[in-house]
Amino acid sequence: MAYDTRKIANSFSLPKRPFLSGVASLVDFSGSYTRYYAKQILDRSDADAIRADWEAVGASLWWAIGQHKENEIEESLSG
């Protein structure tokens, strides 16, 4: 595939500024930072899932086009 699953997984689980995120989570008594961070993760994962689906569709289309061209060449050589 065209995407690196390890890079995607790390971008979801590791905050960009781990120290500041840790401090923010310690003083976040209402839980608003946690909800905001969880929403960001879900939004990014949805976008990445849609992109991955379309990459798979594109790869399948390229494969089908290649198979069709191969079949046309074989038919023209045999017939």
PEZI-V496930 format. One line per field, one symbol per residue. ss: DSSP state (~ for helix, > for strand, _ for the rest). phi: phi as a letter, one per 40 degrees, with the letter a starting at -180 (. if undefined). burial: b if it has 16 or more other ideal C-beta (glycine too) atoms within 10 Angstrom, else e. A space follows every 10 residues. Layout:
ss: ???
phi: ???
burial: ???
//
This chain:
ss: ____~~~~~~ ~~~____~~~ ~~~~~~~___ _~~~~~~~~~ ~~~~~~~~~~ ~~~~~~~~~~ ~~~~~~~~~~ ~~~~~~~~_
phi: .cbccccccc cccbccbccc cccccccccc gccccccccc cccccccccc cccccccccc cccccccccc ccccccccb
burial: eeeeeeebee eeeeeeeeee eeebeeeeee eeeeeeeeee eeeeeeeeee eeeeeeeeee eeeeeeeeee eeeeeeeee
//
